[in-house]
Amino acid sequence: MKPRILVLYFTQTGQLRHIIDNILQDIRDKVELEYAAIEPVTPYPFPWKAIPFFDTMPETVQHIPIEMKPLPDHIMNGQYDLVIFGWQPWFLNPSLPITSFLQSPSAKVLSGKNVITVIGARNMWLHAQEKVKMYLEQLNARLVANIALVDTNTNIISTLTVIRWSFTGRKEAKGLLPAAGVQEKDIQLAQRYGTPIYTHLTEHKLEQLHQELMMIGSVKLNPGLVLLEQRGIKNFRYWSKYIREKGGPGDPARAGRVKQFKNLLIVAIFILSPITALAAAIQLQIKKKSLLKDVAYFKGLKYEKGRI
């Protein structure tokens, strides 16, 4: 009997589905696959308008759920040997549809299951993955591996391309800017993860899978990102509370604070980011030993509350 794999994912652009399809390319004939898209009752627009996009930040950071479509009964009642859970970060947290799903009745489909998380991100995903680990632990799911694909361009370049993509829908390279998102060559290389997944699944050795995947590049982590995320998440938490003091999503009373946040974030990325990166590089040398321990932790699967 072929192993049964459930693929659960949320995507607006299709990139995450593309990543997952490549991961499974070499084994799709050897397994039974079922796909289930995670969908909000009210879909988010794509491309976005700037203010509605930044207006999602407070609820994303505070994990205040939106209404989600339930998974079909045949998915909820299915028996699966493995779940591929595909997600992406928003504002250093899992996207709001993902945290909403993980707090919904449909998340019970993960209970008792072996789970591989697959991340498609610009560059920062550590704090967000910690939150996913937390939810999986609460659901009694077993995280057996993580695969993180990121945009490997510089921070400024990746910011410019993701802004262009998010607000105009243009992903392709143009002028001096490369294509947005995870590089296509890296997405194609994700095909190499499929066979180890199948082998460890069929040989009942999933506890060894993550280490083998890391040996072939499933998780790469710049120590400086630990410091940058530690600083960034504090600011997002402050602004999320500050904005919500003026009301809930779409409330005109909070529009002014949303605009303030948008403007300050742009300044932080394009003006303060190089200064912050330099400070992080200095701190990296001072705290190198402890940061290397942090890197080892964040590359792994264990969940410890409050690590970032």
N, C-alpha and C positions, 0 to 999 in steps of 0.2 A: 504493500500500500504506500502510495506517495505521501510524503509529509505535507501537511496543510499549513499554509502561511496566509495570514491576514495582513493586508497593507492598509493602515489607517493614516490619513494625511490631510493637511490643509494647505492649499496653495491658491494664490490669486493669479500668479504669472505663469504657472505651469512648470517653473524651474524645478521645484521639489519632486514633482511626479517624474520629470525627466531624469533626475538624479536616481530615484528609486528604480526606475525602469532599467537604467544602466547597471545598477548593483545586481539586479536579478536576471540580467540578460543571459548569462551562461547556464542558469539553472531552471529557467521557467518551464522547460519541458520535463524536468525531473520532479517537480512539485505541483501541488494544486494551489493556485493563487486565487484569492478573492480581494478585490479592492473596495474600499469604502471611503468616500470623501467626507471630511468633517466640514459641515456647512452651517453658518448662522442662518436663523430664520430670515433676517434682513441682511442680504449680502452687502459687503463693503464695496465701494466703487473701485474700479481700476481702469485707467489712471485715476489718481486721487486729485482732489483740490487741496491746497496747502492747509487751510484752517481745519477742515474736517479730519485730515490726517493727524495733525498735532492735537486735536481735541480728543483723540482716542488714548493719549498718553496717560492721563490720571487713572482711568479704569484699568488700563493694561498693567500699570505699575502696582496698583492695589488689588489686582485680581478680582475685580468686581464683575461677575459674569453677565454676559448677554444671553439672550434666548437662542438655543441651538436646535437644529432639526434632530430628532432622534434617529439613531441608526436603525436600519430595517430589521425586522424580527429574525430573518434568516441569518443575519450577521450576529445578532445578539445570542442566538441559540446555537451558533456553529461551534464546532470543536476544532481548535487550532493548536498546532505544535509550536508555533512561533508567530509573534506579531511584529511587523515593521512599523514603527511609529515615526512618521515624518513631520517635522515642525520647523518653524523659523522664529527668530527673536524679533520683537518690537520693543524699543526703548529699554534694552538690557533685560527684558523679561520675555517669557514665551508670548507669542502673539495672543491677543485677546480671544480669538476663537479657540485656540488650543487650551488655555487655562479654563475657559468656559466649558469646553467639552470635558476636561478632566474633573470638573466639579458637577457634571451632569449625571443623570441616571445611566446614560449610555456608556459612561466610563467603566461600568461594571464588566464590560466585555474584556477588560484587561486583567481582571482579578484572577490570580493564580497562573497567569500566562508568562511565558518567556518573551521578553521584549528587547528588540534592538532599536535604539533611537537613531534617527538619521536627521542631521541638521544641515540646512542650507542657510548660510549667514554672510553678512558683509565682512565682519571680522570678530565681533565680540559676542560670545555665547556662553561664557562661564556661569554667570549668575543665573541666567535663564535655564541652563541645564540643571543647576542645583534645584530650581523650583520643580522642574519635571521629575527629577529624582524623588523629591519630596512627595509629589502626588502619586508616583508609582508605588512608593513604599506604603502610603496610606491605602492604596488599592490592593495591596498584597500581590503586586506584580513583581516579577524577577527581571531586573535589568541585566542582560547578559553581554551587551556590547553597545558601543557608541561609535558612530561614524560622523565626523564633522567636516563638511566641505565649506570653504570660505573663499571670498574674493582676495586673491593674493596681491593685488595692486596696492600701492601706498594708501594710507588713510585718506589723504586729500583726494586722490584720484577716484578711489572707490566711493567716496561721499558724493563727488560730482556726478559720477555715472549712475548711482542709485537714485539721486534726486531727479536726474533726467528721466530715468526709467519710471519712477514712481509717479511723476507729475505730467509726463508727456506720453508714456507708453513706449518710448523708443529705447530699445535694448542694444541695438547694433552699434558698432564702432562708427564714429563720425568725427572728422577733423583730427584734433590731437587726442581725443578721448577714445579709449578702448571700449569694447562691448561691456555692458553692465553685468553684475552678478558674478557667480562662480564661473571661472574660466571653463570653456567647453572642453579643453583638453583634460582638465581635472575631472569633469563629469564623465568623460569617456573612460578615464582610468579607473573610475569607481567600479567598473566591470570586474576588476580583480578581486573584489570582496565576496563575490557570489559563491565561488567554489568553496572557500573556507567555511562560509556560513552553512552550506549544504553538508559538507563533510562533518562538521562538529554537530550539526543537528541529527544527522542519521546515525552517527556513532555515539550519540548521547554524551557528548563532551562539551556542552555549551559553556561550562564554567571555565574552559580554556580558550574560548573563542576571542574574547576581547584582546588578550595579549598577542595572539597571532595576528589579528587585524592591525593592531598598533605597529607590529613589526613591518607591515607593508604600507604604513602611512595613513591609517584611518583617523588618527588624531594628532595634529601638529599644533604646538602651543608656544607662542612667544611669551616669555616670563613677564615682559613689560605690560602685557594685556591684563595681568592680574592686578597690578597697581592702578592702571587706567580704569578698570571696571570698579575697583573699590572706591575710587573717587567719584566716578560717574553715577553710581547707583545712589549715593547719598544725595546728590543733586536732584535726581529724578524723584526720589521719595519726598524731598521737600516740596518740589513744584507740584507733584500730584496732589498733595494735601492742600497746598495753597490755592490751586485752581478749583478743587472740589468744594472749598469753602463758599464759592459763588454759585454752586448748583451742579446738576448732573450733566450728562452728555448732551451737547447741543444747546444748552441753556445760554441765551444771549448775555446773561449777566456775567458769565465767565469768559466771554469772547476776548475781552481786553487782556486778561491774564494769559490766555492761550497764546495771543499774539506776542506778549512779552516773552513767554517761554520759547516760542519759535525763534524770535530774534536773538535771544541770548544763546540758544543752542547753535545757531549758525555762526555767531561770533566765536563761541567756544571751539567749534570744529575748525574754522578757517584761520582764526587769529591766535587763540590760546592753545590749540592742539600742539603746535611745534614746541611751545614752551613747556607744556605738560609732559610731552614725550621726552624732552631733555631732562626734566626733573625726575621722571620715572627711570631714565637711564642711570642717573646718579644714584637714586635709591636702590636700583638693581644691584649696583656694586656694593653698596653698604649692607643690604639685606640679602645678599646672594644666596646664602645657605638656607635661610627660611623660605625664600621665594622658590628655590628648587624643590623644597618639600611641598610647597603649594602647587607647583606645576605637576608634580607626581600625583597629588591628590586629584586635581581637576581633570587630569587625563584618565583617571580611574572611574570606577562605578559606585564606590562607597558613598553614602550620604551622611554628612555630619551637619547638623543644624548650625547656621550662623557662620559658615566658613567664608562668606563674602557679603 
